[in-house]
Amino acid sequence: MSDEIYSGLQQLGQPTTYPHNPEEAQLERVPNPQKGTRYNVRFTAPEFTSLCPLTGQPDFAHLMIDYVPGDWLVESKSLKLYLFSFRNHGAFHEDCTVSIGKRLVDLLNPEWLRIGGYWYPRGGIPIDVFWATGAKPAGAWIPDQDVPSYRGRG
């Protein structure tokens, strides 16, 4: 595999500062070296945080992102920095979860993507948000997300 596919990256292997908000965060992609092979990529972010847009109080979630790549893969350091950028961002659970999924779809144009946002309770009610681009594609092993219903999630 040629290192040329990594040559245009701005963040990997470089000192970086944390973006202050999702709009400022730079998501990067690299060519899929296994293009033509149907497989699933999973990212798990068990310590995702954002802020309530009305109270400013912190919200916590366990995010799971699955995608079947086409031509592109998301560069993982840029994804980490993007997710971190929500730490001081005020948005409701539904908006955070679906916005992350849509931004990845816009960047990658994957064959398929789903995101599960398993939010920890506030006011005694956990909120789980699920979004996908369509039905799971045939021929790719896509395990269940297996994040349990709230009972001390972790």
N, C-alpha and C positions, 0 to 999 in steps of 0.2 A: 504494500500500500504506500502510496506517495504522500510525503509530508506536505505537498502542495495544497491539499484540501484544507489544511489548517493555517495557511499563510495569511489569510485575510482577517483573522480573528483579532479583535482589539483588546480583549480582556484576559483570555487564557494565558497563563504564564507571565502576566503583567501585574504590577501593583494596581489595585483598583479602589475606588471609594464607593461607598454604598449610595445608591441613588435615593433621593428624598421622596420620590413618589413613582407610581407605576408608569406614568406618561414619560418621565425622564429616563426610565430604565431602558437599557439597550439589550434586547434579546438577539442572540447570534445563532446562526445555523451553519452546518457543515454538510457537504455532499454525503449522501448515504453510500458507504462503501459496499453494502450488500443490496443495492438497488435490484429489484426483480425477485427478491426473496421476501416472502410474507412472514413477518415476525412482529411481536409486540414489544414495545419499550414501556417500562413502568418507572415513574418517579413517585416517591412517597415523601411527603413533607409533614411529619407528625407534630411539628411545632410552629405551624403557620400562625401569624398574628396580624391583626388589623385593628382599626379603631371604630367604635360606634360613631356614625356621622352626627348624631345628635348629642350624645353625652360625653364623647371623647374617651369613654372607658375602653379598655382593651378587650378584644374578642380573640378567641383561640380556636384553631381548627386542625384537624388531621386531613390533609389533602392527598388524594391519590389521582395521578394522571396516567392514563394508558393511551398509547397511540401506535398505530400501524403505519410506519413511515412510507413515504413515497420517495421522492428525490432527495429529501433533506432530513437531517437530525438536528434537534436543538442542542446547542453546546451547553453542557450542564452547569458550568460556572455562571454563565449569563442567566440561566434559569434561576439559580440560587439567588443571585443578586436581584433579579426581577421580583421573586417571591418576597425577599427581604424588604423591598421597597414599599410593601403594603403596611409595614410596621407602624408608620405614622400617617397612614392613609385612612380617611373616614369613608366607609361604604358599608352598606348592609351585606349580610352573608351571601344573599342571592347574587348581588351585583359582583362581589369579589370573585365568587366561584365561576360564574358564567363568563365574566370578562377575561379571566385567565385562560379559560378554554378557547374563547374566540380569538384572543391574541395569538395563541399558539397555532390555531388553524390558519390565521392570516399569514403567519410567518412560514409555516411548514407545508401547507397544503397536503396534509397527510391523507392516506387512504381512509383512515378512521381515527377518531379521538373521542375519549370520554374523560370526564373529571367528576370525582366525588368529593364534595366538601362536607366533612363530618364535623360539625361545629359543636363545641362544648356549651353546656347550658349557661344561659343568662336569664335571670328571672325564673329559673327552674325548668326551662324548656330548651332542649337541644334542637337545633335546626340542621337537617341534612339536605344538601342541595346536589342534584345530579344533572349533568348535561352531556349530551353525546351528539355527534354529527349524523348518526343513523344507526342501523343495526350492525352488530358485530360482523366483521367479514368472515366468510368461510375460509377454512384452511390456515388460520392463524390460531395458535394457542393463546387464549385470553382468559386467564384465571379470574375467578370472582375477586372482588376487592376485599372481602372478608373483614371489614371493619365492623365490629359488633354494634348492635343498637346500644345506646348509652347506658352504661352501668359502670361508671368509672373507666371510661375509654382510655386507651393508652397504646 
